[in-house]
Amino acid sequence: MAGGQAGHQVGSVDTRAPAGGVRWMIGAGLLLPVTFVMSMDRAAMTAAAPVIQKELEFSVTQMSVILTAFWWAYALFQVPGGLVTRRFGPRRTLAVAGLWWSVFTFITPYGVIFLGFVVIRALLGVGQAADWPASVFTLHRWFPRQEQSRGNSLLLCGLYLGNVIGTPLVVWIMTTFGWYQVFHVFAVLGAILAVLWWWLVRDEPRDHPHITPAEVAHIENGRPVEEISRKAALPWRAFFGSTQFWAIGAQYAFLLLIQGFFATWLPTYLVQERGLSLKEMGFLGALPWVAMLIGVFGTGALNDRWLRRWPGRIWLATAGYLVAAAFLVLGALTASVPLMMVFLCVSLGAVGTVQVQVWAACQDLGGEHSATVTGWTNLCGNLISAAGPLFTGILVGIGGNWLLALMILAVAGVLGAGCWFLVHPERPLRAASS
């Protein structure tokens, strides 16, 4: 027992000393705002799409291609983004990626023609693809295992906060200053944050000029010595030969299939199927995302304080999936609009519960290769996310109403829950391959 404890100590520092707060500055002060501005870049195009389509006389099909060009590029470059992060470190990767996507956000209004917009949006997706692997890898390096769920909740908060306040903020900028300025504002903010990231972040906690020895010890105490001292090589066959690797990707695809309904189709559903006005839809459509933020933060605290053992987390992810599926169906079946909104809030809140488990699992499965595992997981999820709106639209067309579509999405939730029984984060991929 003594030898095992010594293997996790860093020098002779007393890990019971006050830990300091540089890691929380990085998580809450940088990762959350960076992810928020990144999500704003996406919201800007979605909100401005009707104006752009009318002003430049694009067809509905052309506008659909422009909007989805980002998502296909974003999905396909997830794994390369993880590999780049692993090779050059999250500090350099995220700083360059932030400047990259800020440039292409800034020049978006100058696409002029259909092909110009498609190319710019695709290149924006390439740049943003590195953000999530680099961010999750940063959390892996900077947060001890017992705090990683709370760290992940900060990252997810930045992403989903955009769904709560993003559209109203974008619309206000657009109506006050013009739609061009929406892209200019968020591009400048993104560039500033990229510079701050380079200035304030280090790849390893021990290299940060303002961190205390106590905080270094607190962070590194939960990491194996080999992760701290060297970069381990892992053959690709260890990934693709692992059931866990495929399962973590598949479950995230099912998760984003459900989440995609809320992100893409919920406004249409509320107006067309439930007969709400645009004003009512604008208010009620944001409520499930508020519930998701509550689910993300609540689960992060719950994980770190009471569910530190992986069987508990796996069961929580499974329960989150089943609750999301069940309440999605209940929302579709009820005739009461207020009750429907309660059910939909519970459903998306449960999706937030699963989201926290996903990225903690990527960190534990991948270790020093968590950026690659994260890239793979995000690839699987965002390929479905890119195709999800079309899939749901086809289902609505086949059934003549929304019930069939939501029932099938609920089935996806059951399948996602099943995938979690194949995930064993207590057995990292490197250990499983050796």
C-alpha positions in Angstrom: 0.0 0.0 0.0 2.8 2.4 0.8 4.5 1.8 -2.5 1.2 2.4 -4.3 0.8 5.7 -2.6 4.3 6.8 -3.2 3.9 6.1 -6.9 1.3 8.9 -7.0 3.1 11.5 -4.9 5.0 14.4 -6.5 8.2 15.2 -4.7 7.8 15.7 -1.0 4.9 18.2 -1.2 2.2 17.8 1.3 -1.0 17.2 -0.7 -3.1 18.2 2.3 -1.9 21.8 1.9 -4.2 24.4 0.3 -4.4 23.5 -3.4 -4.7 26.9 -5.0 -6.9 27.9 -7.9 -5.0 28.2 -11.2 -6.8 25.1 -12.5 -10.2 26.8 -11.8 -9.0 30.0 -13.5 -8.2 27.9 -16.6 -11.5 26.0 -16.5 -13.9 28.8 -15.6 -12.0 31.8 -16.8 -10.7 30.5 -20.1 -12.2 27.2 -21.3 -15.8 28.2 -20.5 -15.6 31.6 -22.4 -13.6 30.0 -25.3 -16.3 27.4 -25.7 -19.1 29.9 -25.3 -17.7 32.2 -28.1 -17.1 29.1 -30.3 -20.8 28.3 -29.9 -21.7 31.9 -30.6 -19.9 31.6 -34.0 -22.3 28.8 -34.8 -25.3 30.6 -33.5 -24.4 33.6 -35.6 -24.8 31.7 -38.9 -28.0 30.0 -37.8 -29.7 33.2 -36.7 -28.5 35.2 -39.7 -29.4 32.5 -42.3 -32.8 33.8 -43.2 -31.4 37.3 -43.8 -28.4 36.0 -45.8 -30.7 33.7 -47.8 -33.0 36.6 -48.7 -30.3 39.2 -49.4 -28.2 37.0 -51.5 -31.1 35.1 -53.1 -29.9 31.6 -52.1 -32.4 28.7 -52.5 -33.4 26.6 -49.5 -31.2 23.8 -50.8 -28.2 26.1 -51.1 -28.7 27.4 -47.6 -28.9 23.9 -46.2 -25.6 23.0 -47.9 -24.0 26.1 -46.4 -25.2 25.3 -42.9 -24.2 21.7 -43.0 -20.8 22.3 -44.6 -19.6 23.4 -41.2 -20.8 20.2 -39.4 -19.4 17.7 -41.9 -16.0 19.4 -41.7 -16.2 19.6 -37.9 -17.0 15.9 -37.6 -14.5 14.6 -40.1 -11.6 16.6 -38.5 -12.2 15.5 -34.9 -9.7 12.7 -34.9 -7.0 14.8 -36.7 -7.7 17.5 -34.1 -7.1 15.0 -31.4 -3.8 13.8 -33.0 -2.6 17.4 -33.4 -3.4 18.1 -29.8 -1.5 15.0 -28.8 1.5 16.0 -30.9 1.8 19.7 -30.2 -0.1 20.0 -26.8 -3.4 21.8 -26.0 -1.8 25.2 -25.5 -0.5 25.6 -29.0 -3.3 23.7 -30.6 -6.2 25.7 -29.1 -4.4 29.0 -29.6 -3.8 28.4 -33.3 -7.3 26.9 -33.7 -8.9 29.9 -32.0 -7.1 32.3 -34.3 -8.0 30.1 -37.3 -11.7 30.0 -36.7 -11.8 33.7 -35.7 -10.4 34.6 -39.1 -13.0 32.5 -40.9 -15.8 33.8 -38.7 -14.7 37.4 -39.6 -14.7 36.8 -43.3 -17.9 34.9 -43.4 -20.0 37.9 -44.6 -17.7 38.2 -47.6 -18.4 34.8 -49.0 -20.5 36.7 -51.7 -21.4 33.6 -53.7 -22.8 30.2 -52.8 -19.4 28.3 -53.2 -17.6 31.0 -51.2 -19.9 30.5 -48.2 -19.6 26.8 -48.4 -15.7 26.9 -48.4 -15.6 29.4 -45.6 -18.0 27.4 -43.4 -16.1 24.2 -44.1 -12.8 25.8 -43.1 -14.4 27.2 -40.0 -15.4 23.7 -39.1 -11.9 22.5 -39.6 -10.6 25.0 -37.1 -13.2 24.4 -34.5 -12.7 20.6 -34.7 -9.6 20.9 -32.6 -11.3 22.8 -29.8 -13.1 19.9 -28.1 -10.2 17.4 -28.0 -7.8 20.1 -26.9 -10.2 21.3 -24.2 -10.9 17.8 -22.8 -7.2 17.0 -22.8 -6.5 20.2 -20.9 -9.0 19.2 -18.3 -7.4 15.8 -18.1 -4.0 17.4 -17.5 -5.2 20.1 -15.1 -7.9 18.5 -13.0 -7.3 15.5 -10.7 -9.7 12.6 -11.2 -11.9 13.5 -8.3 -12.6 16.9 -9.8 -12.8 16.1 -13.5 -16.6 15.9 -13.6 -16.9 19.5 -12.3 -14.2 20.5 -14.8 -16.2 18.9 -17.6 -19.4 20.7 -16.4 -17.6 24.1 -16.9 -16.7 23.1 -20.5 -20.3 21.9 -21.3 -21.7 25.0 -19.7 -19.8 27.2 -22.2 -21.2 25.1 -25.0 -24.8 25.0 -24.0 -25.0 28.5 -22.6 -25.0 29.5 -26.3 -28.3 27.8 -26.8 -29.9 29.8 -23.9 -28.7 33.3 -24.7 -27.0 32.9 -28.0 -29.9 33.5 -30.4 -31.4 36.5 -28.5 -27.9 38.0 -28.3 -27.2 37.4 -32.0 -30.5 38.8 -33.0 -30.0 42.0 -30.9 -26.5 42.6 -32.5 -28.0 41.9 -35.9 -31.0 44.2 -35.6 -28.9 47.0 -34.0 -25.7 47.0 -36.0 -26.4 44.7 -39.0 -25.8 41.1 -39.7 -22.2 41.6 -40.9 -21.3 42.9 -37.4 -22.4 39.7 -35.7 -19.5 37.8 -37.3 -17.1 40.6 -36.6 -17.9 40.9 -32.9 -17.5 37.2 -32.2 -14.4 36.9 -34.4 -12.7 39.7 -32.4 -13.7 38.1 -29.1 -12.4 34.7 -30.3 -9.0 36.1 -31.3 -8.6 37.9 -27.9 -9.4 34.6 -26.1 -6.9 32.7 -28.3 -4.2 35.1 -27.3 -5.1 34.9 -23.6 -5.1 31.2 -23.9 -1.5 31.2 -25.2 -0.4 33.7 -22.6 -2.1 32.1 -19.5 -2.1 28.3 -20.1 0.7 25.7 -20.0 0.4 22.1 -21.1 1.6 20.8 -17.8 0.5 22.3 -14.4 4.1 22.2 -13.0 5.2 24.5 -15.9 2.8 27.3 -15.0 4.7 30.3 -13.5 1.9 31.2 -11.0 0.9 27.7 -9.7 1.8 26.7 -6.1 3.6 23.4 -5.3 0.6 22.4 -3.3 -1.7 22.7 -6.3 0.7 20.8 -8.5 0.8 18.0 -6.0 -3.0 18.1 -5.7 -3.4 17.7 -9.5 -0.7 15.1 -10.1 -1.5 13.0 -7.1 -4.2 11.2 -9.0 -2.2 10.7 -12.2 0.1 7.8 -12.8 3.8 8.7 -12.8 4.2 7.5 -16.4 1.6 10.0 -17.6 3.5 12.9 -16.0 7.0 11.9 -17.0 6.7 10.7 -20.6 4.5 10.5 -23.7 3.5 6.9 -24.2 2.9 5.5 -27.6 -0.3 3.6 -28.2 -0.8 1.5 -31.4 -4.0 2.2 -33.4 -5.0 -1.4 -33.2 -5.4 -1.0 -29.5 -8.1 1.5 -30.3 -9.9 -0.3 -33.1 -9.6 -3.7 -31.4 -11.3 -2.5 -28.3 -15.0 -2.9 -27.8 -15.0 0.1 -25.4 -13.6 2.3 -28.2 -16.5 1.5 -30.5 -19.1 1.6 -27.6 -18.1 5.1 -26.4 -18.4 6.4 -30.0 -21.7 4.6 -30.6 -23.4 5.8 -27.5 -22.4 9.4 -28.2 -24.0 9.1 -31.7 -27.2 8.0 -30.1 -27.0 10.9 -27.6 -26.5 13.6 -30.2 -29.4 12.1 -32.2 -31.7 13.0 -29.3 -30.0 16.2 -28.5 -30.2 17.2 -32.2 -34.0 17.3 -32.0 -33.8 20.0 -29.4 -31.0 21.9 -31.2 -32.6 21.8 -34.7 -36.3 20.8 -34.7 -37.7 22.0 -31.3 -38.7 25.5 -32.6 -40.4 24.0 -35.6 -42.1 21.4 -33.5 -43.5 24.0 -31.0 -44.8 26.2 -33.8 -46.1 23.7 -36.3 -47.2 20.8 -34.1 -48.1 22.7 -30.9 -49.4 25.9 -32.4 -47.3 28.3 -30.4 -46.5 31.8 -31.6 -42.9 32.8 -32.4 -42.8 34.9 -29.2 -44.0 32.0 -27.1 -41.6 29.6 -28.9 -38.6 31.9 -28.3 -39.2 31.8 -24.5 -40.3 28.2 -24.1 -37.7 26.8 -26.5 -34.9 28.0 -24.2 -36.2 26.3 -21.1 -34.9 22.8 -21.9 -31.5 24.2 -22.4 -31.7 25.8 -18.9 -32.6 22.4 -17.6 -29.6 20.9 -19.4 -27.3 23.4 -17.7 -28.8 22.5 -14.4 -28.3 18.8 -15.2 -24.7 19.4 -16.2 -23.7 21.3 -13.1 -25.7 19.1 -10.7 -24.2 15.9 -12.2 -20.7 17.3 -12.1 -21.0 18.0 -8.4 -22.7 14.7 -7.8 -20.1 12.7 -9.6 -17.1 14.2 -7.8 -18.6 14.0 -4.3 -20.5 10.8 -4.2 -20.0 8.8 -7.4 -16.2 8.6 -7.8 -16.3 4.9 -8.5 -17.0 4.0 -12.1 -19.9 1.6 -11.6 -21.9 4.4 -10.1 -21.1 6.7 -13.0 -22.0 4.0 -15.6 -25.4 3.5 -13.9 -26.0 7.2 -13.8 -25.3 7.5 -17.6 -27.6 4.6 -18.3 -30.3 6.1 -16.1 -29.8 9.5 -17.9 -30.4 7.8 -21.3 -33.5 6.0 -20.2 -35.0 9.1 -18.5 -34.3 11.2 -21.6 -36.0 8.6 -23.8 -39.0 8.1 -21.5 -39.8 11.8 -21.0 -39.3 12.6 -24.7 -42.1 10.1 -25.4 -44.2 11.5 -22.6 -43.8 15.0 -24.0 -45.0 13.9 -27.4 -48.0 12.1 -26.0 -49.3 14.8 -23.6 -51.9 17.3 -24.9 -51.0 19.9 -22.3 -48.4 22.4 -23.5 -47.1 23.3 -19.9 -46.8 19.6 -19.0 -45.1 18.9 -22.4 -42.5 21.5 -21.6 -41.9 20.0 -18.1 -41.3 16.6 -19.8 -39.0 18.0 -22.4 -37.0 19.9 -19.8 -36.5 16.6 -17.9 -35.5 14.9 -21.1 -32.8 17.3 -22.1 -31.7 17.7 -18.5 -31.1 14.0 -18.5 -29.1 14.3 -21.7 -26.9 16.8 -19.8 -26.3 14.1 -17.1 -25.0 11.7 -19.7 -22.8 14.4 -21.3 -20.8 14.7 -18.1 -20.2 11.0 -18.0 -19.1 10.8 -21.7 -16.1 13.2 -21.3 -15.0 11.8 -18.0 -15.0 8.4 -19.6 -12.9 9.6 -22.5 -10.4 11.0 -20.0 -10.1 7.8 -18.1 -10.2 5.5 -21.1 -7.6 7.5 -23.0 -5.3 8.9 -20.3 -2.6 10.7 -22.2 -4.4 9.7 -25.4 -7.7 11.3 -24.2 -7.6 13.9 -26.9 -7.6 11.1 -29.5 -10.4 9.2 -27.8 -12.3 12.5 -27.4 -11.9 13.2 -31.1 -13.2 9.7 -32.0 -16.2 10.1 -29.8 -17.0 13.6 -31.2 -16.5 12.3 -34.7 -19.2 9.6 -34.2 -21.6 12.0 -32.5 -21.2 14.9 -35.0 -21.5 12.7 -38.1 -24.9 11.8 -36.7 -25.5 15.5 -35.7 -24.8 16.5 -39.3 -27.3 14.0 -40.7 -29.7 14.1 -37.8 -32.0 17.0 -39.1 -32.4 15.2 -42.4 -33.2 11.9 -40.6 -35.8 13.5 -38.4 -37.4 15.4 -41.3 -37.7 12.1 -43.2 -39.3 10.4 -40.2 -41.8 13.3 -39.9 -42.7 13.0 -43.5 -43.2 9.2 -43.3 -45.4 9.3 -40.3 -47.4 12.4 -41.2 -46.8 13.7 -37.6 -44.0 14.0 -35.1 -44.9 11.1 -32.8 -43.1 8.5 -35.0 -40.0 10.6 -35.1 -39.9 11.1 -31.4 -40.6 7.4 -30.7 -37.6 6.4 -32.8 -35.4 8.9 -31.1 -36.5 7.3 -27.8 -35.4 3.9 -29.2 -32.0 5.6 -29.8 -31.9 6.4 -26.1 -32.5 2.8 -25.1 -29.7 1.7 -27.5 -27.4 4.4 -26.1 -28.1 3.1 -22.6 -27.1 -0.4 -23.7 -23.8 0.8 -25.1 -22.7 1.9 -21.6 -22.7 -1.7 -20.4 -19.7 -2.2 -22.8 -17.8 0.8 -21.4 -15.3 0.1 -18.6 -13.3 3.2 -17.8 -11.6 1.5 -14.9 -9.8 -0.5 -17.7 -8.0 2.1 -19.8 -7.3 1.3 -23.4 -3.5 1.3 -22.8 -3.9 -1.3 -20.0 -6.2 -3.4 -22.1 -3.7 -3.5 -25.0 -0.7 -4.5 -22.9 
